């Protein structure tokens, strides 16, 4: 092949390389140029071009360990671990202090889930490079894979010791404290870190979240305020502050806080949604509806906004609008228990018991039904005249309901409706003995039966 020396210093190496590929003429590049070209292709996901550059680079510079490491990186990416390991073993003899070799070797062990071997490999680097934050971070990650959170935390702390700007390490430290249920230690660590890094918005944000764990809301707000002072564009701090203000029922202040997020030209619907929730809590349904509609206009697939709109209409007994909106929410996400629960309640308001029963059954099918759902379904079946099915449902949920009178009042009423008077009387007496205060259940569900004289005598 014919090689041409670099001819024009006005063309960058990348342009020359791509021109070479098009013309099929071989040009010469120094090893640094190849490294820059390969890095560019890898960063932009152009793997095939990176492989071509690596191949040509090693042909021109066969002794370059950096180019060989790029080849190894590609082999690992393609899961050709044996080939990568063979090349690494060759390199380690010629450059025993090249940390990148150990990092790639550890990467292979990690992919094979041999995390202890990966850690041992990375510790080799620390023998000649003790102040290496990247290595401490990689060791920390291996310990996370092993769920050894104490050692993971120690290594992430060492990482941050040598690189105070590594916020991913800071997040991991706090995560380890939380998993180990050492929230007090997390607060102490963050406060110490902030003594030397007083304008670290991430640390203030994490400190605020730790105070939230202990329900120290004023301290949490103060921490979030400092995060905002450190970085006025830190949306996460505004959001957390807003949540705390809502918990404290300071809805007007929360609204003003969320408006600041909108002023920062945040494109998400979240602050608008929360403003709507705050207005609803304040009883200003008109403003709440306006904000929820604004959310939907920006993002028609925001199922939470459809749900909240439906809920307002339901509370105001506007069942027709409520059902239209809850149907929209369910169309977008049919896996939400609360959506089907509201769907059932709205249909009860519309006296559409078959549809309400569908809602209760959907929740049961999702596997998240509680006592109220099982009882709700049985009540719909009673209204639909499906008495035997209702009895089956009541039998099925018997074990999960602590107050058995809730079931026996219903069984009693069903027996009366089936003209099984003796069984009805037995169950009613049993229910009254279990919990006399719950007799309102019988009166509400079985109003006609409750007016029979012999039943009135029992109830009174």
Secondary structure, DSSP 8 states (H G I E B T S, - for coil): --EE----TTS-HHHHHHHHHHHT-EE---HHHHHHHHHHHHHTT-HHHHHHHHHHHHHH-TT-HHHHHHHHHHHHHTT-HHHHHHHHHHHHHH-TT-HHHHHHHHHHHHHTT-HHHHHHHHHHHHTT-TT-HHHHHHHHHHHHHTT-HHHHHHHHHHHHHH-TT-HHHHHHHHHHHHHTT-HHHHHHHHHHHHHH-TT-HHHHHHHHHHHHHTT-HHHHHHHHHHHHHH-TT-HHHHHHHHHHHHHTT-HHHHHHHHHHHHHTT---SHHHHHHHHHHHHTT-HHHHHHHHHHHHHH-TT-HHHHHHHHHHHHHTT-HHHHHHHHHHHHHH-TT-HHHHHHHHHHHHHTT-HHHHHHHHHHHHHHT---HHHHHHHHHHHHHTT-HHHHHHHHHHTGGG-S-THHHHHHHHHHHHHTT-HHHHHHHHHHHHHH-GGGHHHHHHH-HHHHTSHHHHHHH-
